[in-house]
Every structure is written in structure tokens, then in C-alpha cells.
Amino acid sequence: MKDMSLWTEGDWIGAIGAVFLFAVLAVGGIIATRKSDEFAGHPRGLFVLFYAEMWERFSYYGMRALLILYLVKFWLFSDGQSNLIYGAYTSLVYITPVLGGYIADRWLGQRKAVLFGGLVLALGHLFMAYEGMHGITDPATKQADPALNVFWLALALIIVGSGFLKANISVIVGQLYKMTDTRRDAAYTIFYMGVNTGAALGTILVGYLGETLGWSWGFGLAGIGMLLGLVIFVLGRPALQGRGEPPKPLAKRGEFTLYGVGLASVAVIWLLIQYVSVIQSLLVVSGIAMLLYTLYEAFKLPKEARERIFAILFLIALNPIFWGLFEQAGGSLSLYTDKFVDRGGVPTSLFQSINPIYIVVFSPIIAGIWTVLGKKGLEPSAPAKFALALAQVGLGFLVFVWGAGTGDPAVMTSVLFVFLIYALHTTGELCLSPVGLSAMTRLAPLHLGSFIMGAWFYMTAVGNFVAGKIGEATGGESGTMDKALTLAIYAKIGWITLGVAVVVLALSPIVRRWMHLDTLKDRGMDADLAGRSGIGLEAQEAGVHPAMKTD
């Protein structure tokens, strides 16, 4: 144990994170010992899901904070290649929930899907703790280590496990409440607090252990966190009141066949994650196919419903632009912070906790602003909010470039500008993610609701892959991040995004007319509420659904 007089800023942040984690667990213990079916006016099952999801996000975001640094510093991949691998990994994490959600809805049920996904996730996180040869400085020798295959397997397990768990656990939250229950939005707000609490604490504690004691310590803690989440989920089953069960009785043979499909998909992902060019081709082909199918369905609909589909396509098309820039946080921005920011004694990975902390702080403020503007008839439309989101993410890069001042690597960037870029990106996120999710559930025809939501997450996956390509470019021809080149790329994408934001704002009145909000009230609110229950909430999907105007 290091003497407290020798503690750095990172040590203090890690200690504060540990204290806060114990406080959260103490509250959980109080809830667990209560014998009533409700706590704080909500079913106890909500808090079971809160803590299960908190630990899952703890493990996922903790591992994610270390991933780019692990690729560069342990496996000795170049900066550019590491960014590309990171982008491929995060894009696949957003695609697999389409399969996991479909299997749960049709056959397996959400509870069993979450349990299976959690087991696969825990196994993946624990495999991440297995390290290969140490002390190797030649990348070719290092990457020839057979242990690298274990690393690819760990990523594949985490991707598939997330696919089964990610959206399904939030569906169970909605099933705890009747469609007309006024507590539903509050329940999702509480649930999303668990998401971001886990994301922040996981990033701090897993990142701290990984960078100070060793990679296996950090990844091992992530695996333990996932196991704790599973234990809470299993022991808390009675509090779920039978929710999340299969839609119809499922034979054991059929159930294990579904598990077999899940495990077989691990082998497919294991291959894909190693051949990034294949992922790119699949994303392009699948994206074109989804667009053509959506247009085919749109032209079979009457005018208003067809134009709503056009509005959906407009909004979805902006998704990859935003997330391609926003997701630099875990890739190129993390490497830049490691190399060129005056961090004091704070480990690089801990800076990724800023976003979930900001979300907790800013979400009620943004929601309150929309509410006040809505009462005055001044609330921006969904496309206008998207324009604001793009403007803020572009401005964030420009502020960061201005703060860096020079491309000289000897001149370190002030840590203040890391906080500023995260602040602008987070407020931008809150103008896009919850608004987009709400728009998808409100505008989609009932028979295309799940498909449209899948398309939204699919385009988020495309955005994550784009993020990897942008990050790869910061490595230049040598593959090693260059400060001047990175700042030049950040400035270029910042100005381009501001230009896109201006165009989106100019087109927003047209897109708003396509939405035909004045006739949405005829559909009834139950459909919208039902759609919301399927939304996967995480740090990028804030879960605050401000009241929307229908006139």
C-alpha cells in the first residue's frame, strides 16, 4: 500500500471512486433487506435491474477505457491500426443486439437472453485478463504470440454477450409497468442513472488498476464486476414478478439450440474482428439493402406515413456523422490525451469517465430546457436538435484545436480543453441520442417499429466504424499518431461538421413537415410507450424523454 503522502491525483481519484462504489453498494444492501415489494415508489425489480446493469456497464466501459491503450502499449499495434480495431469492435457491439433482441422477442425471452449474455460477457472479460508474452519490443514477434487469439476470442465473447444483454435488460424495465403507468419515464431515468454510475465508476477503477498495477488487474476487475451483476440478476429473479419470460413455452432442445446459435456467432465474430475490411464491406452492403427495403416499404404507404419514413431516413443518415466524431473519445482522443496532454498524475483511461459524469449532470438541465421552451411554443424540432448536436460536436473539436495551439509535440495541451471537448460533445449527445430514439418510436409505422429501431442502432454501428477510420488517419503513413496531423484532422472535421449542421438546420422546416406531428396524436400513446421499452440505454443513449409537442 503506497503511503498517502505519495499519492498522485490518479490515486486520489481511484480512492474516491472506490468510496463512492461502496456507498452505492450500501444503498443496494438496504434495498435488498427490505421485505416490501416496492422501494421509493417503484417495484423492487427496477433496482435489481439497476444494479445488474450498473455492474455490466462497469465492466464494459472499464474494459473499453483500456482497450485502445492495451492495443498500442501491450500488443504493439500501431496507433492507426489500433484505432481501426477499436472502431470495428465498437461497431460490432452495436450490430449484435439486433440478433439478440430478435431471438429474445421470438423465442428465448428477455430474462434468459440477459442471463446467457451475461455469462458470455463475464467469460469474455475474464479472458481479457489473460496476457501473453511480456518484454517483447518487436511488433511482429509480439503479434505472433498465440495468446493474441485468446484476445480476439475475448473481444468476440464480449460482442456477442452484449448482443444478448444490451437491449433486453431495458425491455424488462418497461415490462414492470403498465403502459399507462405514469412512473415509466421516471423508472427509465432511475435505470439510466445506474447505467452511467456503472460507466463512470468502471472507467475510473478498471482504468486505474489497469494502468497502475497491470492490464490483467484492470480486465480482471471488469470480469468480477460482470459476475457480480449476474449474481444480482439471478438472486433478484423473484422481484421481476415473472417478467421477461419466453412468449410461449420453449422446449429445452429449442432453448439449447438458440444458445448454440449464440456460441456459433462467437466464431464468426472472432474471424470478423481480425479482418476489418470484411466488416467494412458488410456494413456497406447491408446498409444499401436496408435503405432499399425501407424505400420499398415507404412507397407502399399513404402520403403522410411515407413522408414520415423520409424524415426517419434523414435523421438516421446523420447518425454516423455524429457518432463517427463523438467516438473519437475512446480512440484517437484517448491516444492524444496519453501522448500530448498535461495530465498531471492522472492515468489516461480515467478521462473517459468525464462523459458519463457529464451526462448525469447535464441531462436534467437539457430536459428542463426543452420543457420550458415547449411550454412557450419555442422547442426546436427533432431535425433542428440534430443540427444543434452536430454543431456542438464540431465546435468541440475546434475549441480543442484552438486550445492545443501548436503542433509541436513538446508543447503539451492543457487538460482544461479535454474537459471542454467532452462537455460540448456530451451536450451535443443529449440533443441527438434521446431525441432520435424518441423520433424513431414515434414516426415509424407500427409494422416497421422494430426494423426502424434496428436501423437506428445499425447506423450507430456504422458511425463507430467511421470513428475507427478517422482515428486510423491520425496515424498518418507511419501509423504513429502525429500531433500536428491529428490537430489538422480535428480542425477539418470540425469545420465540415459545422457546415453540415448549417445545412441540416436549413432543411429542418421541410423535414419537420414530413413528420406530420399534428396527426400523430391519432395513433394513441400506448404504441409510443411500448416502443420506448425496447430502447437500449447506456451512456450514449441517455434515457431522458422530455415531453414532446404534438401540434
C-alpha positions as CSV (number, residue, x, y, z in Angstrom):
1,M,0.0,0.0,0.0
2,K,1.5,3.3,-1.1
3,D,2.0,5.9,1.6
4,M,-0.8,8.5,1.3
5,S,1.7,11.3,1.3
6,L,3.0,9.9,-2.0
7,W,-0.4,9.7,-3.7
8,T,-0.8,11.3,-7.1
9,E,-4.0,12.8,-8.5
10,G,-4.8,9.5,-10.1
11,D,-4.5,7.7,-6.7
12,W,-6.9,10.1,-5.1
13,I,-9.5,9.8,-7.9
14,G,-9.2,6.0,-7.7
15,A,-9.8,6.1,-3.9
16,I,-12.8,8.5,-4.3
17,G,-14.2,6.1,-6.9
18,A,-13.8,3.2,-4.6
19,V,-15.6,5.0,-1.7
20,F,-18.4,6.0,-4.0
21,L,-18.8,2.5,-5.2
22,F,-19.0,1.2,-1.6
23,A,-21.7,3.8,-0.9
24,V,-23.7,2.7,-3.9
25,L,-23.4,-0.9,-2.8
26,A,-24.5,0.1,0.8
27,V,-27.7,1.6,-0.6
28,G,-28.2,-1.6,-2.6
29,G,-27.9,-3.6,0.6
30,I,-30.6,-1.5,2.3
31,I,-32.9,-2.1,-0.7
32,A,-32.2,-5.9,-0.7
33,T,-33.0,-6.3,3.0
34,R,-36.4,-4.6,2.7
35,K,-39.3,-7.1,2.5
36,S,-41.8,-4.8,0.8
37,D,-42.4,-5.2,-3.0
38,E,-41.7,-1.6,-3.6
39,F,-38.9,0.9,-2.8
40,A,-39.1,4.7,-3.3
41,G,-42.4,4.2,-5.1
42,H,-41.1,1.7,-7.6
43,P,-41.1,-2.1,-7.9
44,R,-38.0,-3.7,-6.3
45,G,-37.4,-5.3,-9.6
46,L,-36.4,-2.0,-11.0
47,F,-33.5,-1.8,-8.5
48,V,-32.4,-5.4,-9.3
49,L,-32.1,-4.3,-12.9
50,F,-30.5,-1.1,-11.9
51,Y,-27.6,-2.9,-10.1
52,A,-27.3,-5.7,-12.6
53,E,-27.0,-3.1,-15.4
54,M,-24.7,-1.0,-13.3
55,W,-22.2,-3.8,-13.0
56,E,-22.5,-4.7,-16.7
57,R,-21.7,-1.2,-17.7
58,F,-19.0,-1.1,-15.1
59,S,-17.3,-4.0,-16.8
60,Y,-18.0,-2.9,-20.4
61,Y,-16.9,0.7,-20.1
62,G,-14.0,-0.1,-17.8
63,M,-12.6,-2.5,-20.4
64,R,-13.4,0.0,-23.2
65,A,-11.4,2.7,-21.5
66,L,-8.3,0.5,-21.5
67,L,-8.7,-1.1,-24.9
68,I,-7.0,1.4,-27.2
69,L,-4.1,1.8,-24.8
70,Y,-3.8,-2.0,-24.4
71,L,-3.7,-2.4,-28.2
72,V,-0.9,0.1,-28.5
73,K,1.2,-0.5,-25.4
74,F,0.8,-4.2,-24.9
75,W,0.1,-5.8,-28.3
76,L,2.2,-3.1,-30.0
77,F,-0.2,-2.4,-32.8
78,S,0.4,1.0,-34.5
79,D,-1.8,3.9,-33.4
80,G,-3.7,3.9,-36.7
81,Q,-4.3,0.1,-36.7
82,S,-5.4,0.2,-33.0
83,N,-8.0,2.9,-33.8
84,L,-9.3,0.7,-36.7
85,I,-9.6,-2.3,-34.4
86,Y,-11.3,-0.2,-31.8
87,G,-13.8,1.1,-34.3
88,A,-14.5,-2.4,-35.7
89,Y,-15.1,-3.7,-32.1
90,T,-17.5,-0.9,-31.1
91,S,-19.4,-1.2,-34.4
92,L,-20.0,-4.9,-33.9
93,V,-21.2,-4.2,-30.3
94,Y,-24.0,-2.1,-31.8
95,I,-24.9,-4.7,-34.5
96,T,-25.3,-7.8,-32.4
97,P,-28.2,-6.5,-30.3
98,V,-30.3,-6.8,-33.5
99,L,-29.8,-10.6,-33.4
100,G,-30.0,-10.8,-29.6
101,G,-33.2,-8.8,-29.4
102,Y,-34.9,-10.8,-32.2
103,I,-34.1,-14.1,-30.6
104,A,-35.4,-12.9,-27.2
105,D,-38.6,-11.4,-28.7
106,R,-39.4,-14.5,-30.8
107,W,-38.3,-17.4,-28.6
108,L,-36.0,-17.1,-25.7
109,G,-37.5,-14.2,-23.6
110,Q,-35.6,-11.3,-22.2
111,R,-34.6,-12.9,-18.8
112,K,-32.9,-15.9,-20.3
113,A,-31.3,-13.8,-23.0
114,V,-29.8,-11.5,-20.4
115,L,-28.6,-14.4,-18.3
116,F,-26.9,-16.1,-21.3
117,G,-25.5,-12.8,-22.5
118,G,-24.1,-12.1,-19.0
119,L,-22.4,-15.4,-18.8
120,V,-20.8,-14.9,-22.2
121,L,-19.8,-11.4,-21.3
122,A,-18.2,-12.5,-18.0
123,L,-16.2,-15.2,-19.8
124,G,-15.0,-12.6,-22.3
125,H,-13.9,-10.1,-19.7
126,L,-12.1,-12.8,-17.8
127,F,-10.3,-13.9,-21.0
128,M,-9.2,-10.3,-21.4
129,A,-7.2,-10.8,-18.1
130,Y,-5.1,-13.5,-19.8
131,E,-1.8,-11.9,-21.1
132,G,0.8,-13.3,-23.5
133,M,4.5,-12.8,-23.6
134,H,6.0,-9.8,-21.8
135,G,9.1,-7.8,-22.6
136,I,8.8,-8.1,-26.3
137,T,9.6,-4.9,-28.2
138,D,9.2,-6.2,-31.8
139,P,5.6,-5.9,-33.0
140,A,5.9,-8.8,-35.5
141,T,7.1,-11.1,-32.7
142,K,4.5,-9.9,-30.2
143,Q,1.6,-10.3,-32.6
144,A,2.8,-13.8,-33.5
145,D,2.1,-14.8,-29.9
146,P,-0.7,-17.5,-29.8
147,A,-2.2,-15.6,-26.9
148,L,-3.3,-13.0,-29.4
149,N,-6.0,-15.5,-30.4
150,V,-7.3,-15.5,-26.9
151,F,-7.6,-11.7,-27.1
152,W,-9.6,-11.9,-30.3
153,L,-11.8,-14.6,-28.6
154,A,-12.3,-12.3,-25.6
155,L,-13.5,-9.5,-27.9
156,A,-15.8,-11.8,-29.7
157,L,-17.4,-13.1,-26.5
158,I,-17.9,-9.5,-25.2
159,I,-19.5,-8.5,-28.6
160,V,-21.9,-11.5,-28.6
161,G,-22.7,-11.2,-24.9
162,S,-23.5,-7.5,-25.3
163,G,-25.8,-8.5,-28.2
164,F,-27.9,-10.7,-25.9
165,L,-27.9,-8.4,-22.9
166,K,-27.7,-4.9,-24.2
167,A,-31.3,-4.1,-25.2
168,N,-33.1,-6.9,-23.5
169,I,-32.5,-5.8,-19.9
170,S,-34.0,-2.4,-20.6
171,V,-37.1,-4.2,-22.1
172,I,-37.7,-5.9,-18.7
173,V,-37.7,-2.4,-17.1
174,G,-40.7,-1.5,-19.3
175,Q,-42.5,-4.8,-18.5
176,L,-42.5,-4.0,-14.8
177,Y,-45.0,-1.2,-15.5
178,K,-48.4,-1.0,-17.3
179,M,-48.4,1.0,-20.5
180,T,-50.4,3.8,-18.8
181,D,-48.3,3.9,-15.6
182,T,-47.1,7.5,-15.2
183,R,-43.9,6.1,-13.4
184,R,-42.5,4.7,-16.6
185,D,-40.3,7.7,-17.6
186,A,-39.1,8.1,-14.0
187,A,-38.2,4.4,-14.0
188,Y,-36.1,4.7,-17.1
189,T,-34.4,7.8,-15.6
190,I,-33.5,5.8,-12.5
191,F,-32.3,2.9,-14.6
192,Y,-30.2,5.2,-16.8
193,M,-28.6,6.6,-13.6
194,G,-27.4,3.0,-12.9
195,V,-26.0,2.8,-16.4
196,N,-24.0,6.0,-16.1
197,T,-22.9,5.3,-12.5
198,G,-21.5,2.0,-13.7
199,A,-19.9,3.6,-16.7
200,A,-18.2,6.3,-14.6
201,L,-17.0,4.0,-11.8
202,G,-15.9,1.2,-14.1
203,T,-13.8,3.7,-16.2
204,I,-12.2,5.1,-13.0
205,L,-11.5,1.8,-11.1
206,V,-10.8,-0.6,-14.0
207,G,-8.7,2.1,-15.8
208,Y,-6.8,2.9,-12.6
209,L,-5.9,-0.7,-11.8
210,G,-5.1,-1.5,-15.5
211,E,-2.7,1.5,-15.9
212,T,-1.1,1.4,-12.4
213,L,-1.0,-2.3,-11.4
214,G,-1.2,-4.1,-14.7
215,W,-3.6,-4.8,-17.6
216,S,-4.8,-8.1,-16.1
217,W,-5.7,-6.4,-12.8
218,G,-8.0,-4.0,-14.7
219,F,-9.6,-6.5,-17.0
220,G,-9.9,-9.0,-14.1
221,L,-11.9,-6.4,-12.1
222,A,-14.1,-5.8,-15.2
223,G,-14.8,-9.6,-15.2
224,I,-15.6,-9.7,-11.5
225,G,-18.0,-6.7,-12.0
226,M,-19.8,-8.6,-14.6
227,L,-20.1,-11.7,-12.4
228,L,-21.5,-9.6,-9.6
229,G,-24.1,-8.2,-12.0
230,L,-25.1,-11.8,-12.9
231,V,-25.4,-12.8,-9.2
232,I,-27.7,-9.8,-8.5
233,F,-29.8,-10.6,-11.6
234,V,-30.2,-14.3,-10.6
235,L,-30.9,-13.7,-6.9
236,G,-33.3,-10.9,-7.8
237,R,-35.4,-13.0,-10.1
238,P,-38.4,-13.1,-7.7
239,A,-38.6,-9.3,-7.7
240,L,-39.0,-9.4,-11.5
241,Q,-42.5,-10.8,-11.0
242,G,-42.3,-13.2,-13.9
243,R,-41.4,-10.5,-16.4
244,G,-39.1,-11.2,-19.4
245,E,-40.1,-14.9,-19.8
246,P,-40.4,-16.6,-23.2
247,P,-43.5,-15.5,-25.3
248,K,-44.6,-19.2,-25.4
249,P,-43.3,-22.4,-23.7
250,L,-39.9,-23.3,-25.0
251,A,-38.6,-26.9,-25.2
252,K,-35.2,-27.5,-23.7
253,R,-33.9,-28.7,-27.0
254,G,-35.0,-25.5,-28.7
255,E,-33.6,-23.4,-25.9
256,F,-30.1,-25.0,-26.2
257,T,-30.3,-24.7,-30.0
258,L,-30.6,-20.9,-29.5
259,Y,-27.6,-20.9,-27.1
260,G,-25.7,-22.9,-29.8
261,V,-26.5,-20.2,-32.3
262,G,-25.1,-17.6,-29.9
263,L,-21.9,-19.6,-29.4
264,A,-21.6,-20.2,-33.2
265,S,-21.8,-16.5,-33.7
266,V,-18.8,-16.1,-31.4
267,A,-16.7,-18.0,-34.0
268,V,-18.0,-15.7,-36.8
269,I,-17.2,-12.6,-34.8
270,W,-13.7,-14.0,-33.9
271,L,-12.9,-14.1,-37.6
272,L,-14.5,-10.7,-38.5
273,I,-12.7,-8.7,-35.8
274,Q,-9.4,-9.8,-37.3
275,Y,-10.4,-8.8,-40.9
276,V,-11.7,-5.3,-40.6
277,S,-12.0,-4.8,-44.4
278,V,-14.7,-7.6,-44.4
279,I,-16.6,-5.6,-41.7
280,Q,-16.5,-2.5,-43.9
281,S,-17.9,-4.4,-46.9
282,L,-20.6,-6.0,-44.9
283,L,-21.7,-2.6,-43.5
284,V,-21.9,-1.1,-46.9
285,V,-23.8,-4.0,-48.5
286,S,-26.2,-4.3,-45.5
287,G,-26.7,-0.6,-45.4
288,I,-27.7,-0.4,-49.0
289,A,-30.0,-3.4,-48.6
290,M,-31.7,-1.7,-45.6
291,L,-32.1,1.5,-47.4
292,L,-33.7,-0.2,-50.5
293,Y,-36.1,-2.2,-48.2
294,T,-37.1,0.9,-46.3
295,L,-37.9,2.8,-49.5
296,Y,-39.8,-0.2,-50.9
297,E,-41.9,-0.2,-47.7
298,A,-42.3,3.6,-47.8
299,F,-43.7,3.7,-51.3
300,K,-46.4,1.2,-50.3
301,L,-47.7,3.6,-47.7
302,P,-50.1,6.6,-47.9
303,K,-48.6,10.1,-48.3
304,E,-48.2,11.1,-44.6
305,A,-46.8,7.7,-43.5
306,R,-44.4,7.7,-46.5
307,E,-43.1,11.2,-45.7
308,R,-42.5,10.2,-42.1
309,I,-40.3,7.4,-43.4
310,F,-38.4,10.1,-45.4
311,A,-38.0,12.1,-42.2
312,I,-36.7,8.9,-40.4
313,L,-34.2,8.3,-43.2
314,F,-33.0,11.9,-43.0
315,L,-32.4,11.6,-39.2
316,I,-30.8,8.2,-39.5
317,A,-28.4,9.4,-42.1
318,L,-27.0,11.9,-39.6
319,N,-26.3,9.2,-37.1
320,P,-22.9,8.0,-38.5
321,I,-21.7,11.6,-38.8
322,F,-22.3,12.4,-35.2
323,W,-21.1,9.1,-33.7
324,G,-18.1,8.9,-36.1
325,L,-16.9,12.1,-34.4
326,F,-18.1,11.5,-30.9
327,E,-16.5,8.1,-30.6
328,Q,-13.0,9.6,-31.1
329,A,-13.3,9.7,-27.3
330,G,-12.3,6.1,-26.9
331,G,-9.8,6.1,-29.8
332,S,-7.8,8.9,-31.2
333,L,-8.7,11.4,-28.4
334,S,-7.6,8.9,-25.8
335,L,-4.3,8.4,-27.5
336,Y,-3.8,12.1,-27.9
337,T,-4.6,12.6,-24.2
338,D,-2.0,9.9,-23.4
339,K,0.7,11.4,-25.6
340,F,0.2,15.2,-25.7
341,V,-1.9,16.4,-22.7
342,D,-0.5,17.6,-19.4
343,R,-2.4,15.1,-17.3
344,G,-0.5,15.5,-14.0
345,G,-0.6,12.2,-12.2
346,V,-4.0,11.1,-13.7
347,P,-4.0,7.8,-15.8
348,T,-5.3,8.4,-19.4
349,S,-8.2,6.0,-19.2
350,L,-9.8,7.9,-16.3
351,F,-10.6,10.8,-18.6
352,Q,-13.3,8.6,-20.3
353,S,-15.3,8.8,-17.1
354,I,-16.0,12.5,-17.8
355,N,-18.7,11.8,-20.4
356,P,-21.0,9.6,-18.1
357,I,-20.5,12.1,-15.3
358,Y,-21.4,15.0,-17.5
359,I,-24.5,13.0,-18.7
360,V,-25.7,12.7,-15.1
361,V,-25.1,16.5,-14.6
362,F,-26.4,17.8,-17.9
363,S,-29.4,15.5,-18.6
364,P,-31.9,17.2,-16.2
365,I,-30.7,20.6,-17.4
366,I,-31.2,19.8,-21.1
367,A,-34.6,18.1,-20.4
368,G,-35.6,21.2,-18.4
369,I,-34.7,23.5,-21.2
370,W,-36.8,21.5,-23.7
371,T,-39.7,21.6,-21.2
372,V,-39.6,25.3,-20.7
373,L,-39.2,26.0,-24.4
374,G,-42.1,23.6,-25.2
375,K,-44.4,25.4,-22.8
376,K,-43.6,28.7,-24.7
377,G,-44.0,27.0,-28.1
378,L,-40.3,27.5,-28.9
379,E,-39.0,24.0,-28.6
380,P,-36.8,23.1,-31.6
381,S,-37.9,20.3,-33.9
382,A,-36.1,16.9,-33.9
383,P,-34.0,17.8,-37.0
384,A,-33.2,21.2,-35.5
385,K,-31.9,19.5,-32.4
386,F,-29.8,17.2,-34.6
387,A,-28.3,20.4,-36.2
388,L,-27.5,21.6,-32.7
389,A,-25.9,18.3,-31.8
390,L,-23.7,18.4,-34.9
391,A,-22.8,22.0,-34.3
392,Q,-21.7,21.2,-30.8
393,V,-19.6,18.1,-31.7
394,G,-17.9,20.1,-34.5
395,L,-17.3,23.1,-32.2
396,G,-15.8,20.8,-29.6
397,F,-13.1,19.8,-32.0
398,L,-12.4,23.4,-33.0
399,V,-12.2,24.5,-29.4
400,F,-9.8,21.7,-28.7
401,V,-7.6,22.6,-31.7
402,W,-7.6,26.2,-30.6
403,G,-6.6,25.2,-27.1
404,A,-3.8,23.0,-28.3
405,G,-2.3,26.0,-30.1
406,T,0.6,24.3,-31.8
407,G,1.5,21.1,-33.4
408,D,4.8,20.9,-31.6
409,P,4.7,17.7,-29.5
410,A,6.9,19.2,-26.9
411,V,4.2,21.8,-26.0
412,M,1.6,19.9,-24.0
413,T,-2.1,20.7,-24.3
414,S,-3.9,21.9,-21.2
415,V,-6.2,19.3,-19.6
416,L,-8.8,22.1,-19.5
417,F,-9.5,21.6,-23.2
418,V,-10.1,17.8,-22.6
419,F,-12.9,18.8,-20.2
420,L,-14.2,21.3,-22.7
421,I,-14.4,19.0,-25.7
422,Y,-16.2,16.3,-23.5
423,A,-18.6,19.0,-22.3
424,L,-19.6,20.1,-25.8
425,H,-19.8,16.5,-27.1
426,T,-21.9,15.5,-24.2
427,T,-24.4,18.3,-24.6
428,G,-24.5,17.5,-28.3
429,E,-25.2,13.9,-27.5
430,L,-28.1,14.9,-25.3
431,C,-29.5,16.9,-28.3
432,L,-29.3,13.8,-30.5
433,S,-29.5,10.4,-28.9
434,P,-32.7,10.6,-26.7
435,V,-34.3,12.8,-29.3
436,G,-33.5,10.4,-32.1
437,L,-34.7,7.4,-30.2
438,S,-37.9,9.1,-29.4
439,A,-38.4,10.1,-33.0
440,M,-37.9,6.6,-34.3
441,T,-40.6,5.2,-32.0
442,R,-43.0,8.0,-32.8
443,L,-42.6,8.2,-36.5
444,A,-42.2,4.6,-37.6
445,P,-45.3,2.7,-38.8
446,L,-46.3,0.0,-36.2
447,H,-45.4,-2.9,-38.5
448,L,-41.9,-1.4,-39.0
449,G,-41.2,-0.3,-35.5
450,S,-38.6,-2.9,-34.6
451,F,-36.9,-2.7,-38.0
452,I,-36.6,1.1,-37.8
453,M,-35.1,0.9,-34.3
454,G,-32.7,-1.8,-35.6
455,A,-31.7,0.6,-38.4
456,W,-31.0,3.3,-35.9
457,F,-28.6,1.1,-34.0
458,Y,-27.1,-0.2,-37.2
459,M,-26.2,3.3,-38.3
460,T,-24.8,3.9,-34.9
461,A,-22.6,0.9,-35.6
462,V,-21.6,2.5,-39.0
463,G,-20.7,5.6,-37.0
464,N,-18.4,3.7,-34.7
465,F,-16.7,2.1,-37.7
466,V,-16.3,5.6,-39.3
467,A,-14.7,6.7,-36.0
468,G,-12.1,3.9,-36.4
469,K,-11.3,5.1,-39.9
470,I,-10.9,8.7,-38.7
471,G,-8.7,7.5,-35.9
472,E,-6.6,5.5,-38.3
473,A,-6.0,8.6,-40.4
474,T,-4.4,10.4,-37.3
475,G,-1.6,7.8,-37.5
476,G,-0.6,9.0,-41.0
477,E,1.5,6.8,-43.3
478,S,3.8,5.7,-40.4
479,G,0.8,4.5,-38.3
480,T,2.2,6.5,-35.3
481,M,0.0,9.4,-34.1
482,D,1.4,12.8,-35.1
483,K,0.2,15.8,-33.1
484,A,0.2,18.3,-35.9
485,L,-1.6,15.9,-38.3
486,T,-4.2,15.0,-35.6
487,L,-5.0,18.6,-34.9
488,A,-5.3,19.3,-38.7
489,I,-7.7,16.4,-39.0
490,Y,-9.7,17.6,-35.9
491,A,-9.9,21.1,-37.4
492,K,-11.0,19.8,-40.8
493,I,-13.8,17.6,-39.4
494,G,-14.8,20.3,-37.0
495,W,-15.4,22.9,-39.8
496,I,-17.0,20.3,-42.1
497,T,-19.4,19.3,-39.3
498,L,-20.4,22.9,-38.6
499,G,-21.2,23.2,-42.4
500,V,-23.3,20.1,-42.2
501,A,-25.1,21.5,-39.2
502,V,-26.0,24.7,-41.1
503,V,-27.4,22.6,-44.0
504,V,-29.4,20.4,-41.6
505,L,-30.8,23.5,-39.8
506,A,-31.8,25.0,-43.2
507,L,-33.6,21.8,-44.2
508,S,-35.2,21.2,-40.8
509,P,-38.5,23.0,-41.6
510,I,-39.0,20.6,-44.6
511,V,-38.2,17.6,-42.5
512,R,-40.5,18.8,-39.7
513,R,-43.4,19.0,-42.3
514,W,-42.6,15.4,-43.4
515,M,-43.0,14.3,-39.7
516,H,-46.7,15.4,-39.7
517,L,-46.7,15.8,-35.9
518,D,-50.3,17.2,-36.0
519,T,-51.7,13.7,-36.8
520,L,-49.5,11.6,-34.6
521,K,-52.0,12.0,-31.7
522,D,-54.4,9.7,-33.5
523,R,-52.1,6.7,-33.1
524,G,-52.6,6.7,-29.3
525,M,-49.9,6.8,-26.7
526,D,-49.6,3.1,-25.9
527,A,-47.7,2.4,-29.1
528,D,-45.1,5.0,-28.2
529,L,-44.7,3.8,-24.7
530,A,-44.4,0.2,-25.9
531,G,-41.7,1.3,-28.3
532,R,-39.8,3.1,-25.6
533,S,-39.5,-0.1,-23.6
534,G,-37.3,-1.6,-26.2
535,I,-34.7,1.2,-26.1
536,G,-31.2,0.1,-25.0
537,L,-30.0,2.7,-22.5
538,E,-26.3,3.4,-22.0
539,A,-24.0,6.4,-21.7
540,Q,-24.7,7.2,-25.4
541,E,-28.4,6.6,-25.0
542,A,-29.3,9.0,-22.2
543,G,-32.8,7.8,-21.5
544,V,-34.3,11.2,-20.7
545,H,-37.5,11.5,-22.8
546,P,-38.8,15.1,-22.4
547,A,-42.4,15.7,-23.2
548,M,-43.0,16.1,-26.9
549,K,-45.4,18.5,-28.5
550,T,-47.9,17.0,-31.0
551,D,-49.1,20.2,-32.6
